Amino acid sequence: MKDTFKHRGLRRQLLLELKEKGIDDQKVLEAINQVPRHLFFLKNFEQFAYEDKAYPIESGQTISQPYTVAFQTMSLEIKPGEKILEIGTGSGYQGAVLSKLGAEVHSIERDEKLFHRTAQLLSELAIPIKCYLGDGTKGLPSQTPFDKIIVTAGAPDLTDALMQQLRVGGKMISPVGDKNVQKMILAKKTSSNNYSYQDLGTFKFVPLIGEHGWKN
Ligand code: SAH
């Protein structure tokens, strides 16, 4: 598992591309610069790791596009020490970027194979993310409240059970729509039962499957 001069060069190119597309948060760009995305790839796709595209990982899932990872991260305005819940660990790449920003990351994955593979990879890379196997639509009641929640699979609705696990002043970002295309919704908890919402545009994620998600 190597991060070579060539990989670092490709990463700098990717950063320029992300800047051109509107990612102007220097801390987020620096976090992306610190995560060797190719190490989160399946071997046969590794050469494409620094293209700004989503790619297949195990179990028919995908590693999110770098632009999407940067966009969701930037929208949440992560500060060091914040407690973050991620739904959909997948490859672990998004969680790694959050962790490089100094956040305390808790991440849930429903697919057993991905959970084991990613938990092991993150430990080999010494990236301190707490990984959980289970249905992320129920959140993580034992760890509430969270400063921020990031959903990285497409949900049919903003999941109530998750919003309740935010602290007042906290934010949740989630793609919401049908199984093919979603709107990126940023919700802010303004008081214990009130939220404000922003629609940040159209994105495309694999479906969120679970009790408060799609049934299959
Ligand atoms: N954040 C990931 C994106 C992975 S794709 C990355 O950076 O690579 C979305 C992931 O969400 C898939 O791995 C899928 O298995 C998972 N997922 C879907 N529904 C879920 C649920 N209810 N709970 C936890 N994970 C879920």
Residues whose N, C-alpha, C, O or C-beta is under 5 A from the ligand:
A	BS01	SAH	Q61 T62 I63 S64 I87 G88 T89 G90 S91 G92 Y93 Q94 I108 E109 R110 D111 G134 D135 G136 T137 T152 A153 P207 L208 I209 G210
